[in-house]
Amino acid sequence: MVRKAYNANGVSASGPYSHAVDAGELVFLSGQTVMNADPMPTDKGNITEQTKECFINLFKILESANLTSDDVVKVNVYLTDMKNFSAMNEVYKTQFSEPYPARTTISVLELPLGADVEIELIAKKPQNK
């Protein structure tokens, strides 16, 4: 099997991984943080700004796979502080329409490059794509 991967312009990788990997019916997107913007920001900003940048990066990757936010079926959100949940959620709810994708939010000790939020997605390719 040859692994089919997608990479997006304007998004960097902070390690040896693909932005997304096609698994047939599903496309798995690697976690994105504000620090994956290209160029990398000098100021990571607050949780609202970081969450917005995560989605900008993720949606660029979806676009490179010919997918949209409507194709997302599962989201995992990692926060370094659950006190940021409400602010993250305010941005999150503007990124999708109902019915919303399934989601898990997990508190972690730390994230790469000092980010406060990391978000990863799983998208399902429509029958006609």
Buried (B, 14 or more C-beta within 10 A) or exposed (E): EEEEBBBBEEBBEBEEEBBBBBEEEBBBBBBBBBBBBEEEBEEBEEBBBBBBBBBBBBBBBBBBBEBEBEBBEBBBBBBBEEEBBEBBEEBBEEBBEEEEBEBEBEEEEEBEEEBBBBBBBBBBBEEEE
